[in-house]
Amino acid sequence: MAPSEIFRWILDVQLEWPCPDAIKSGRDAAPRWALEEDTRHALGLLPIKEREKVLQFYHIRDAKLSLGSQLLKHCAITRTCSVPWAGSTISKDQKHKPCYLSPGENGKQMEFNVSHHGSLVALVGCAGGGIQLGVDLVQVDAGKDIPKVRQEGWTSWVDTYASVFSSREVQDMVSWEPSAPLSTDDMLTAKLRHFYAHWCLKEAYVKMTGEALMAPWLQDMEFRNVQVPRAVSELSDSGKDDGWGEICSDVEVWRHGIKVLGVKLELQAFRDGYMVGTAVSSLSASFLPYKILDLPLDVYSVAEAG
């Protein structure tokens, strides 16, 4: 795989590492969940410190996402850098972004970034360390957000997040309306998808730079021409059954009123509730299609071979 090819993975952990309903959450939930056969096998593939980190979570759903994230990182390093699973040490660069630093080599041997939301874990990566990557995954939960929007009003709800966006972005989200007439709930759902499209792109970009959402320049950096990718259920090709919806890649990045060049962004819908944003600091980089991983075939097999 050429260094400029960005591979992209999705792992759904919803049905992985099941546990009894009685231990879905609680201070002792994760240690009890760790005794389950499937969980024990997966945890056994991680170094002790990573294992301990997974078992610190109060809710099993969060522990699953953490476990999936760590497994994908090790799998990516093992496959991309041709090292044994036991040698796939996860390091951090100067900005505390995860990467792989090969012993005895100068510089990063691999760049990758991870995000998770709902029941999904996303990882994007590439060989070498010459570019920066960022990914963000969001799940639009209209059933959760709409009651708050009704109570606060749309403008007030958006203003809650004003510290993350420029004034132009806030105005864009407040005033945006879908092109087709919709019922009240469908209208709010569409507006929420537009809001989360902005959020997902900003998170991916910020993660690419190695900064956090508290970066002082957040309100000076804005996205223009933000389009909401249509979910697979909205596409005319009813034969699609892989869950992937429309891709939007015409978004522009502006900072201090100047258009930012040299950054490539893509936003894609997945299933009916998710969107995933990818950012890379190179226009020549190519995004490979997202691959939905099968845990035994695509992850465990790599660990067991190494």
BATIVO-468547 format. One record per atom (N, C-alpha, C): x, y, z. Coordinates in steps of 0.1 Angstrom, whole numbers, padded with zeros to 4 digits, always signed. Example, Ala and Ser with C-alpha at 12.3 -4.5 7.8 and 13.67 -1.06 7.14 Angstrom:
BEGIN
+0132-0057+0078;+0123-0045+0078;+0132-0033+0078;+0128-0022+0071;+0137-0011+0071;+0129+0000+0079;
// end
This chain:
BEGIN
+0008-0012+0000;+0000+0000+0000;+0009+0012+0000;+0006+0022-0009;+0014+0034-0010;+0012+0043+0002;+0022+0051+0006;+0020+0059+0018;+0009+0069+0017;+0005+0073+0005;-0006+0082+0004;-0020+0076+0004;-0021+0063+0005;-0034+0056+0005;-0038+0055+0020;-0050+0061+0023;-0056+0061+0036;-0066+0049+0037;-0062+0039+0045;-0072+0028+0047;-0081+0032+0059;-0093+0027+0058;-0104+0032+0068;-0112+0020+0072;-0113+0018+0085;-0120+0006+0090;-0132+0011+0099;-0142+0002+0100;-0153+0003+0110;-0155-0010+0117;-0156-0010+0130;-0159-0022+0137;-0172-0019+0146;-0182-0028+0145;-0194-0026+0153;-0193-0036+0165;-0192-0030+0177;-0190-0039+0188;-0203-0043+0195;-0214-0039+0190;-0227-0041+0197;-0229-0056+0201;-0226-0065+0191;-0229-0079+0194;-0216-0086+0199;-0205-0079+0200;-0193-0086+0204;-0192-0086+0219;-0185-0096+0225;-0182-0097+0239;-0195-0095+0247;-0205-0103+0245;-0218-0102+0253;-0216-0104+0268;-0225-0099+0275;-0225-0101+0290;-0240-0101+0295;-0242-0107+0306;-0255-0108+0312;-0261-0093+0315;-0274-0092+0314;-0280-0078+0316;-0277-0073+0330;-0275-0082+0339;-0273-0078+0353;-0259-0071+0355;-0250-0072+0346;-0237-0065+0347;-0235-0055+0336;-0245-0048+0332;-0243-0038+0321;-0236-0026+0326;-0237-0023+0339;-0230-0011+0344;-0228-0013+0359;-0219-0005+0365;-0215-0006+0379;-0200-0006+0381;-0196-0003+0393;-0182-0003+0396;-0175-0017+0394;-0182-0027+0396;-0176-0041+0394;-0181-0047+0381;-0188-0040+0373;-0193-0046+0361;-0182-0050+0351;-0173-0042+0348;-0162-0045+0339;-0154-0057+0343;-0149-0058+0356;-0142-0070+0360;-0150-0083+0359;-0163-0082+0362;-0172-0094+0360;-0173-0097+0345;-0175-0087+0337;-0176-0089+0323;-0163-0096+0317;-0152-0092+0323;-0139-0097+0319;-0138-0112+0321;-0146-0118+0329;-0146-0133+0331;-0153-0141+0320;-0161-0134+0312;-0168-0140+0301;-0158-0145+0291;-0160-0157+0285;-0150-0163+0277;-0146-0155+0265;-0155-0149+0258;-0152-0141+0246;-0144-0128+0250;-0148-0122+0261;-0141-0110+0266;-0127-0114+0271;-0126-0124+0278;-0113-0129+0282;-0103-0131+0271;-0108-0137+0260;-0099-0139+0248;-0095-0126+0242;-0104-0116+0241;-0100-0104+0235;-0091-0096+0244;-0093-0095+0257;-0085-0088+0266;-0071-0094+0266;-0070-0107+0264;-0057-0114+0265;-0048-0110+0253;-0053-0103+0243;-0045-0098+0232;-0039-0085+0235;-0042-0079+0246;-0037-0065+0249;-0027-0066+0260;-0017-0056+0260;-0008-0055+0271;-0016-0052+0284;-0010-0055+0295;-0016-0054+0308;-0022-0040+0311;-0014-0029+0308;-0018-0016+0311;-0031-0012+0302;-0031-0017+0290;-0043-0014+0282;-0055-0021+0286;-0052-0034+0291;-0063-0042+0296;-0069-0035+0309;-0061-0030+0317;-0065-0023+0329;-0074-0011+0326;-0069-0004+0316;-0077+0008+0311;-0091+0005+0307;-0092-0006+0299;-0105-0010+0294;-0114-0013+0306;-0109-0020+0316;-0117-0024+0327;-0120-0013+0338;-0116-0001+0335;-0119+0010+0344;-0133+0016+0341;-0139+0013+0330;-0152+0019+0327;-0163+0014+0335;-0172+0023+0338;-0184+0020+0346;-0195+0013+0338;-0196+0017+0325;-0206+0011+0316;-0199+0001+0307;-0205-0011+0305;-0199-0021+0296;-0198-0016+0282;-0208-0008+0278;-0208-0003+0264;-0196+0006+0261;-0191+0013+0271;-0179+0021+0270;-0167+0013+0270;-0167+0002+0278;-0156-0007+0279;-0154-0014+0265;-0165-0018+0259;-0165-0024+0246;-0158-0015+0235;-0162-0003+0236;-0156+0007+0226;-0141+0008+0228;-0137+0009+0241;-0123+0010+0244;-0116-0002+0239;-0121-0014+0242;-0115-0027+0238;-0114-0027+0223;-0125-0024+0216;-0124-0024+0201;-0114-0014+0196;-0113-0003+0202;-0103+0007+0197;-0089+0002+0198;-0086-0004+0210;-0072-0009+0212;-0069-0020+0202;-0079-0029+0200;-0076-0040+0191;-0074-0035+0177;-0081-0025+0172;-0079-0020+0159;-0066-0013+0157;-0061-0006+0168;-0048+0000+0167;-0037-0010+0165;-0037-0021+0173;-0027-0031+0172;-0028-0038+0159;-0040-0041+0154;-0042-0047+0141;-0036-0039+0130;-0039-0026+0131;-0034-0016+0120;-0019-0016+0120;-0012-0016+0132;+0002-0015+0132;+0008-0028+0127;+0003-0040+0132;+0008-0053+0127;+0007-0054+0112;-0005-0051+0106;-0007-0053+0092;+0001-0043+0084;+0002-0030+0088;+0008-0020+0080;+0023-0020+0081;+0028-0022+0093;+0043-0022+0095;+0050-0035+0095;+0042-0046+0093;+0048-0059+0092;+0056-0063+0105;+0050-0060+0116;+0056-0064+0129;+0047-0074+0136;+0053-0083+0145;+0044-0092+0152;+0035-0084+0161;+0023-0091+0164;+0013-0085+0172;+0019-0080+0186;+0028-0089+0191;+0034-0086+0204;+0043-0074+0204;+0047-0070+0192;+0056-0059+0190;+0049-0046+0185;+0036-0047+0184;+0028-0035+0179;+0025-0025+0190;+0036-0019+0195;+0035-0010+0206;+0028+0003+0202;+0018+0008+0209;+0012+0020+0206;+0019+0031+0213;+0024+0041+0205;+0031+0052+0210;+0023+0065+0208;+0029+0076+0212;+0023+0089+0210;+0034+0099+0205;+0030+0108+0196;+0039+0117+0190;+0040+0130+0199;+0046+0140+0195;+0048+0152+0203;+0035+0159+0206;+0025+0157+0198;+0011+0163+0201;+0002+0153+0208;+0008+0142+0213;+0001+0131+0220;-0009+0124+0211;-0007+0124+0198;-0016+0116+0189;-0010+0102+0189;-0018+0092+0188;-0013+0078+0187;-0006+0076+0174;+0005+0068+0175;+0012+0064+0163;+0021+0052+0166;+0029+0048+0156;+0038+0037+0158;+0052+0041+0156;+0061+0040+0166;+0075+0043+0165;+0083+0030+0165;+0089+0027+0154;+0096+0015+0153;+0109+0016+0161;+0113+0006+0169;+0126+0006+0176;+0137+0007+0167;+0146+0017+0169;+0158+0018+0161;+0156+0027+0149;+0144+0031+0146;+0141+0039+0134;+0138+0054+0139;+0141+0063+0130;+0138+0077+0133;+0124+0081+0128;+0117+0087+0136;+0104+0092+0131;+0093+0082+0132;+0081+0086+0129;+0069+0077+0129;+0069+0068+0117;+0066+0055+0119;+0065+0046+0109;+0050+0044+0104;+0041+0050+0111;+0027+0049+0108;+0019+0060+0115;+0009+0065+0108;+0000+0075+0113;-0014+0069+0113;-0021+0071+0124;-0035+0066+0125;-0043+0075+0135;-0056+0074+0134;-0065+0081+0143;-0077+0073+0145;-0084+0074+0157;-0095+0065+0160;-0106+0074+0166;-0119+0070+0164;-0130+0076+0169;-0141+0066+0172;-0149+0068+0182;-0160+0059+0184;-0173+0066+0189;-0184+0061+0186;-0197+0066+0190;-0208+0056+0188;-0218+0056+0197;-0228+0045+0196;-0222+0032+0198;-0222+0023+0189;-0216+0010+0190;-0205+0008+0180;-0201+0019+0173;-0191+0018+0163;-0177+0024+0167;-0167+0017+0162;-0153+0022+0163;-0148+0024+0149;-0142+0036+0146;-0136+0039+0133;-0121+0041+0135;-0113+0036+0125;-0099+0039+0125;-0095+0042+0111;-0087+0053+0109;-0081+0056+0096;-0066+0056+0098;-0058+0051+0088;-0044+0050+0090;-0037+0050+0076;-0024+0052+0077;-0015+0051+0065;-0001+0048+0070;+0007+0042+0061;+0021+0040+0064;+0029+0053+0064;+0040+0053+0071;+0048+0065+0072;+0043+0075+0081;+0050+0086+0082;+0046+0097+0091;+0046+0111+0085;+0045+0111+0071;+0046+0124+0064;+0033+0132+0064;+0022+0126+0068;+0009+0134+0067;+0002+0132+0081;-0008+0140+0083;-0016+0140+0095;-0030+0135+0092;-0036+0128+0101;-0049+0122+0099;-0058+0125+0111;-0071+0127+0108;-0081+0128+0118;-0094+0122+0114;-0101+0116+0123;-0114+0110+0120;-0124+0113+0132;-0136+0115+0128;-0147+0116+0138;-0159+0109+0134;-0165+0102+0144;-0177+0094+0141;-0188+0100+0150;-0200+0103+0144;-0211+0108+0152;-0224+0100+0149;-0232+0099+0159;-0245+0092+0158;-0255+0103+0161;-0264+0106+0152;-0274+0115+0154;-0286+0108+0161;-0288+0112+0173;-0299+0106+0181;-0310+0117+0183;-0318+0117+0173;-0329+0127+0173;-0339+0126+0184;-0341+0113+0188;-0350+0111+0199;-0345+0116+0212;-0332+0117+0214;-0326+0123+0226;-0325+0138+0225;-0322+0144+0213;-0320+0158+0212;-0333+0166+0210;-0342+0161+0203;-0354+0169+0199;-0362+0174+0212;-0364+0166+0222;-0370+0172+0234;-0363+0184+0240;-0349+0183+0240;-0341+0195+0245;-0343+0207+0235;-0343+0204+0222;-0345+0215+0213;-0359+0221+0214;-0369+0213+0217;-0382+0219+0218;-0383+0228+0231;-0376+0223+0241;-0376+0230+0254;-0368+0243+0253;-0357+0243+0247;-0348+0255+0246;-0350+0264+0234;-0356+0258+0223;-0356+0265+0211;-0344+0262+0203;-0345+0262+0189;-0334+0258+0181;-0322+0267+0182;-0325+0280+0182;-0314+0290+0183;-0306+0289+0196;-0313+0288+0207;-0307+0287+0220;-0299+0274+0221;-0304+0263+0215;-0297+0250+0216;-0284+0250+0208;-0284+0256+0197;-0272+0258+0189;-0262+0267+0196;-0267+0277+0202;-0258+0287+0209;-0251+0280+0221;-0256+0269+0226;-0249+0262+0236;-0235+0258+0232;-0233+0256+0219;-0221+0251+0213;-0213+0262+0206;-0217+0274+0208;-0211+0286+0201;-0196+0287+0203;-0191+0282+0214;-0176+0283+0217;-0168+0275+0207;-0174+0265+0201;-0167+0256+0192;-0167+0261+0177;-0177+0270+0174;-0179+0274+0160;-0177+0289+0158;-0174+0292+0146;-0173+0307+0143;-0187+0313+0142;-0188+0326+0143;-0202+0332+0142;-0209+0329+0129;-0201+0328+0119;-0207+0325+0106;-0213+0311+0106;-0206+0301+0112;-0211+0288+0113;-0223+0287+0121;-0223+0294+0132;-0235+0294+0141;-0247+0299+0133;-0245+0310+0126;-0256+0316+0118;-0261+0306+0107;-0251+0299+0101;-0255+0290+0091;-0263+0279+0097;-0260+0273+0108;-0267+0263+0115;-0281+0267+0120;-0281+0279+0125;-0294+0285+0130;-0304+0287+0118;-0299+0292+0107;-0308+0296+0096;-0311+0285+0086;-0303+0275+0086;-0304+0264+0076;-0318+0257+0076;-0323+0255+0064;-0336+0248+0063;-0335+0238+0052;-0340+0226+0053;-0340+0216+0043;-0348+0221+0031;-0345+0216+0019;-0351+0221+0007;-0365+0217+0005;-0369+0205+0010;-0382+0200+0009;-0390+0202+0022;-0403+0204+0020;-0412+0206+0032;-0413+0193+0040;-0412+0194+0053;-0412+0182+0062;-0421+0185+0074;-0424+0174+0080;-0432+0175+0093;-0422+0181+0103;-0428+0186+0115;-0420+0193+0125;-0408+0184+0130;-0411+0172+0133;-0401+0163+0138;-0390+0160+0128;-0395+0158+0115;-0385+0155+0104;-0377+0167+0101;-0383+0179+0103;-0376+0191+0101;-0365+0193+0111;-0368+0190+0124;-0358+0191+0134;-0347+0180+0132;-0351+0169+0128;-0341+0158+0126;-0331+0163+0115;-0336+0169+0104;-0328+0173+0093;-0318+0184+0098;-0323+0193+0106;-0315+0204+0111;-0304+0199+0121;-0308+0188+0128;-0298+0182+0137;-0287+0175+0129;-0291+0169+0118;-0281+0162+0109;-0271+0173+0103;-0277+0185+0100;-0268+0195+0095;-0259+0200+0106;-0264+0202+0118;-0255+0206+0129;-0244+0196+0131;-0247+0183+0132;-0237+0172+0134;-0228+0170+0123;-0232+0174+0111;-0222+0174+0099;-0211+0184+0102;-0215+0196+0107;-0205+0206+0111;-0196+0201+0122;-0203+0195+0132;-0195+0190+0143;-0185+0180+0139;-0189+0170+0131;-0181+0159+0127;-0169+0164+0119;-0171+0173+0110;-0160+0179+0102;-0150+0186+0111;-0155+0194+0120;-0146+0202+0129;-0138+0192+0138;-0144+0182+0143;-0137+0173+0152;-0126+0166+0144;-0129+0161+0132;-0119+0154+0123;-0108+0163+0120;-0111+0176+0117;-0100+0185+0114;-0091+0188+0126;-0098+0191+0138;-0090+0194+0150;-0082+0182+0154;-0087+0170+0153;-0079+0158+0156;-0068+0156+0147;-0069+0160+0134;-0058+0159+0124;-0047+0168+0129;-0050+0180+0134;-0039+0189+0138;-0033+0185+0151;-0039+0176+0159;-0034+0172+0172;-0039+0181+0183;-0048+0191+0180;-0053+0200+0190;-0066+0194+0196;-0072+0201+0206;-0084+0197+0212;-0095+0207+0209;-0107+0204+0212;-0118+0213+0210;-0117+0226+0219;-0107+0227+0227;-0104+0239+0235;-0094+0247+0228;-0090+0244+0216;-0079+0251+0208;-0084+0266+0207;-0075+0276+0210;-0079+0290+0209;-0083+0295+0196;-0080+0288+0185;-0083+0292+0172;-0096+0287+0166;-0103+0279+0174;-0115+0272+0170;-0125+0282+0163;-0128+0293+0169;-0138+0303+0164;-0132+0310+0152;-0119+0310+0149;-0113+0316+0138;-0113+0307+0126;-0116+0294+0128;-0116+0285+0117;-0130+0280+0114;-0134+0280+0102;-0148+0277+0099;-0149+0269+0086;-0160+0261+0085;-0163+0253+0073;-0174+0260+0065;-0172+0261+0053;-0182+0266+0044;-0186+0256+0034;-0198+0258+0028;-0204+0248+0019;-0205+0234+0025;-0210+0234+0038;-0212+0221+0044;-0225+0214+0039;-0223+0203+0034;-0235+0195+0028;-0237+0183+0037;-0250+0179+0039;-0253+0168+0047;-0255+0155+0038;-0246+0145+0040;-0247+0133+0032;-0260+0126+0034;-0266+0121+0024;-0279+0114+0025;-0276+0100+0030;-0284+0095+0039;-0283+0082+0044;-0287+0072+0033;-0282+0059+0035;-0284+0049+0025;-0299+0048+0021;-0308+0049+0031;-0322+0048+0029;-0328+0059+0020;-0320+0070+0018;-0325+0081+0010;-0320+0081-0004;-0311+0072-0007;-0305+0071-0020;-0315+0063-0030;-0314+0067-0042;-0323+0061-0052;-0319+0046-0055;-0307+0043-0053;-0302+0029-0055;-0307+0020-0043;-0319+0015-0044;-0324+0007-0033;-0317-0006-0032;-0309-0010-0041;-0302-0022-0040;-0290-0022-0031;-0286-0010-0026;-0274-0009-0017;-0278-0015-0004;-0270-0024+0001;-0273-0030+0014;-0261-0031+0023;-0250-0023+0020;-0238-0023+0028;-0239-0012+0039;-0249-0004+0039;-0251+0006+0050;-0245+0020+0047;-0237+0021+0036;-0230+0033+0033;-0238+0042+0024;-0239+0055+0029;-0247+0065+0022;-0239+0074+0013;-0243+0086+0011;-0237+0096+0002;-0224+0101+0008;-0214+0105+0000;-0202+0111+0004;-0202+0126-0001;-0199+0134+0009;-0197+0149+0006;-0183+0153+0008;-0177+0159-0002;-0163+0163-0001;-0160+0177-0007;-0170+0185-0008;-0168+0198-0014;-0167+0209-0003;-0166+0205+0009;-0165+0215+0020;-0152+0223+0019;-0153+0236+0023;-0141+0244+0023;-0137+0248+0037;-0124+0249+0040;-0120+0253+0053;-0114+0268+0052;-0118+0276+0061;-0114+0290+0061;-0109+0293+0075;-0098+0301+0076;-0092+0305+0088;-0088+0320+0088;-0093+0328+0097;-0090+0342+0097;-0094+0348+0083;-0105+0343+0077;-0109+0349+0065;-0101+0344+0052;-0092+0335+0054;-0084+0330+0043;-0087+0315+0041;-0089+0312+0028;-0091+0298+0025;-0079+0289+0028;-0081+0278+0035;-0070+0269+0039;-0068+0259+0027;-0056+0258+0022;-0053+0249+0011;-0045+0237+0017;-0045+0226+0009;-0036+0215+0013;-0043+0205+0023;-0056+0206+0025;-0063+0197+0034;-0075+0191+0027;-0076+0178+0028;-0087+0170+0021;-0096+0165+0032;-0109+0168+0030;-0120+0164+0039;-0131+0156+0032;-0136+0146+0039;-0147+0139+0034;-0157+0135+0045;-0170+0136+0042;-0180+0133+0052;-0189+0122+0045;-0192+0111+0052;-0200+0101+0046;-0210+0096+0056;-0222+0093+0051;-0233+0088+0060;-0231+0073+0061;-0235+0067+0072;-0234+0053+0074;-0247+0049+0082;-0254+0038+0076;-0267+0034+0081;-0276+0047+0082;-0285+0047+0091;-0295+0058+0091;-0291+0069+0101;-0282+0066+0110;-0280+0075+0121;-0266+0081+0122;-0256+0075+0115;-0242+0078+0117;-0237+0087+0105;-0227+0095+0108;-0218+0101+0099;-0204+0100+0103;-0195+0099+0094;-0181+0097+0097;-0173+0107+0088;-0165+0116+0095;-0156+0125+0088;-0142+0122+0088;-0135+0124+0077;-0121+0121+0076;-0114+0133+0071;-0102+0136+0077;-0094+0147+0074;-0079+0143+0072;-0073+0148+0061;-0059+0144+0059;-0052+0157+0054;-0039+0159+0058;-0032+0171+0055;-0024+0169+0041;-0031+0164+0031;-0025+0162+0018;-0036+0161+0008;-0035+0169-0003;-0045+0168-0013;-0043+0156-0022;-0030+0151-0022;-0027+0140-0031;-0030+0126-0024;-0034+0126-0012;-0037+0114-0005;-0050+0109-0010;-0052+0095-0011;-0064+0089-0016;-0071+0082-0005;-0084+0084-0003;-0091+0076+0007;-0096+0063+0001;-0092+0052+0007;-0098+0039+0003;-0112+0038+0010;-0121+0031+0003;-0134+0029+0009;-0134+0023+0023;-0143+0027+0032;-0144+0021+0045;-0147+0006+0044;-0140-0001+0052;-0142-0016+0053;-0148-0019+0067;-0160-0026+0067;-0166-0030+0079;-0159-0043+0083;-0152-0043+0094;-0144-0055+0098;-0152-0066+0104;-0148-0078+0102;-0153-0090+0109;-0142-0093+0119;-0146-0093+0132;-0137-0094+0143;-0128-0107+0142;-0134-0119+0140;-0125-0131+0139;-0117-0131+0127;-0123-0127+0115;-0115-0128+0102;-0105-0118+0101;-0108-0105+0105;-0099-0094+0102;-0090-0089+0113;-0094-0093+0125;-0086-0089+0137;-0080-0100+0144;-0088-0110+0149;-0082-0121+0156;-0072-0129+0148;-0075-0131+0135;-0066-0138+0127;-0052-0132+0126;-0052-0119+0126;-0039-0111+0125;-0032-0113+0138;-0039-0113+0149;-0032-0114+0162;-0027-0128+0164;-0034-0138+0160;-0030-0152+0161;-0019-0156+0152;-0018-0149+0140;-0007-0152+0131;+0006-0146+0135;+0005-0136+0144;+0017-0129+0148;+0022-0134+0161;
// end
